[in-house]
Structure formats: structure tokens, C-alpha cells
Amino acid sequence: MTPLSEQNPEALHATLGDLQSRYAELQARGLKLDMTRGKPAPDQLDLSDDLLTMPGNRDHFTESREDARNYGGVQGLAELRTLFSGVLGAPPAQIVAGNNSSLALMHDCLAYALLKGVPGGARPWSREETVRFLCPVPGYDRHFALCETYGIEMLSVPMTPDGPDMAVVEDLVRDPSVKGMWCVPQYSNPGGETYSDDTVRRLAAMEAGAPDFRLFWDNAYALHHLTERRPHLVNVLEAAAEAGHPDRPFVFASTSKVTLAGAGVAFLAGSPDTIRWYLGCAGKRSIGPDKLNQLRHARFLRDEAGLLRLMDGHRQRLAPKFTAVTRILDRDLGGTGAARWTDPEGGYFILLETPEGCASRVVELAAGCGLAMTPAGATHPYGRDPHDRILRLAPSYPSLAEVEAAAEVIALCTLIAATEARLRG
Ligand code: PMP
């Protein structure tokens, strides 16, 4: 197809007519597809089926002869903390193994900071006039939702291929009302970027206006590679300690996309003071986590090699879906100038960038063809993409055939929206 920018209005009208008849054909197929969220597919969950019969009859003693059926052990099983020590980049003593959701741990750290304050702070965050968080954009909607629900003001920071734009971050963070920053440092949601060494070191070392500033370091995709390549990510806890800010990072991860999304284990890692602080707060909230789930995870994964083997299985199932999307977008949108998209090396998302003002129209058109997409704007604080341009594609859950059909729908809807936009001028 001739690039849209080279078509005169007459040609654009003809193109639109052509695209609309293809749209009617797609509508007639009666598709019912869902690409809204980054959920693992059933065949990925099947990889962890053995968990359903573990730890097994009468197997309920931990390595330290604790009875996992009983109360207690708020820090979580030592053997599981040891198993994830390499992934989290912290010694087992500086790790908490909790229940199934790292988002819940992020919520709790935020809530405790608001209600009680964090080490090094003068008062609970909720006693401040205004609390602000830096939000690399595009970003993860549930991070933004946490801020919104607790009245934390969000300041957008543009993403670059190396992570958040550090000149902007270093400028904004001098404001003492900036208490935190969301970071998805590897295969970020949704752009897929991994923070460069320089970015991580600067985040760890920068002068913050608030003495109790925290990095909410959500390493949700630490193990989630889509290729043979492995990115390098600087250990933020070490970098922060070296820079004299040992308590700055709250490091989060979970097995939601390793074992079972609804029944995995989540982790928090931090400095010794951070862990003491967290356990002091968490010990009031609960007498201890689900240690039987932790025990069966330790039995099932065995060691780090077992963990990496399992991730290979995920990659084998996921990578073809990502390849299918980029292949179809290349085929149908390549050279048209109607969009740009990422070809991520890991994580769960492809980012599609449409011309200004087109993203919500693409979602509307896709819905008309039976495809549910993540709403436009979800990747921005307050759900508002000021340019209405960014879309997040989540190819993990549908089958490969469904993903291919969905990619065709997305490509066509993007072309229609972009052609309409050019005709509007
Ligand atoms: N962080 C990021 C960046 C995510 O993309 C997701 C899931 N989509 C989560 C956290 C949720 O993690 P969990 O299941 O451990 O709560």
C-alpha cells in the first residue's frame, strides 16, 4: 500500500472504502477475542500442574522442621527465599516470601508508608500536605490505580529505550513531596524496555528532596525472556547501598507468571532496615503467610535451574504468539506510516503507537469486530493519554490462531483510524 502520507484525498477516500469492506468481512466472521490483560494461557498454567498434588500427603515439614500447616513464620520459608535469592539480588535474610500477589505487597508497603512512615522519614506520608510519585509513562495501569486510590499525585516521566528519562527524574525528585517512583526495570510494562546500567546507577545515587524517597522496583518480568538473549540489569540494592541510600529500593517479584497466576508466591527484598520495618508492620496484619503453598513451590521448583527450565517452557509457548503479532503487523502495516510497534525481547506486552488521536478509535473499531483490547489511556496516569496514541497489546492468553486473527483486526483497525485521521487533516 502507498504510504498514507503520499495519498491525496481522493486516493485516501478510495483506500478507506477498501478498508471498510475488509472490515465488514472481518465483522462477518463473528470473532470473540480478548487481548485486554497479560494473563498466562492455560497451556502455560499446565506447566505447573504438579503443584496441584503437592506438597502431598503428610509432607508438611519445612527444612527447619517447622510445621507448614500451622501459624507463624511471617518472613516466609527460608528454602524458598534461598531459591529466589539470585533472582531478587539479595541474601535470603533480606527477602520476605509472602502470599500470591506482588501487587498486594506493593499496596501494603504503600499503605504502611502512608499510615506509619518508613525508616528515615520524619512522619507518615499521609501527614504530608501532598504526596507525589514519579511515573514512567507509558506504564502499568495498576501502579497508577494504587496512587489514585490513595490520593497520590502522579508526575509523568517519559520513557526512553534506556528507561525513564533521567534528566527529568533528577529534576523532579528534588521536590521533597516526591516520595516514590514506580519502576518496572526489566521488560517494562508495556514498552518492553530494560533499564540501562547508567539509569539504574543514577536512580540509586540521585539526590532526592525527600529523605524517605523510595523506588518501588517492580521486577515482575525478571525471568520472562522471549529470546535466547539475556539483558543485563544492575543490582539496584547493591547500587543503592554503594551510593549511601541502602533503604531506597523496595524490590518486588512474584511467581504469578512462573507457576500459577492466582496461586503463586510474591517476594519483597530490601535492606535489613526495610525488612525489619516491613515485618514489624506485616506481623500486625497477619500471623503468617500460606506456608504450604511456599513449601509446594520449593518442592516443585527445587532450585534455580528448575526455575529457569520452567521459564523455557513459558518461552516456547509465548514467543510464537509475539512473533505472530509482529509478523502480521509488519505485513499489514509495514511501510504505511500508520503505526509503530515494539518487538520485545521479554515481558508480556507489545506497544503499538498510532498517529495522534487514533488510539481510542482503534479500540472502538476492534470492539466492533469482536476484539476486546486494553482501553486506550490505560498506560497513562489517570487513564489519560494526552495524545491518544498508545495501545498495549497482550498476546499471551488467546490461542495462537486467535492471536493471529486479533493481530489482523488490530492492523486493519489501525489503518482505518489512521486513514480517517489523514482525511480529517
Ligand atoms: N507488576 C507488573 C508490572 C505487572 O505487569 C503485573 C501483572 N500484569 C503485576 C505486577 C502483578 O503481579 P502479581 O500477580 O504478583 O500481583
Residues whose N, C-alpha, C, O or C-beta is under 5 A from the ligand:
A	BS01	PMP	G38 N100 S101 S102 L103 A104 Y140 V184 N189 D218 A220 S254 S256 A261 A266
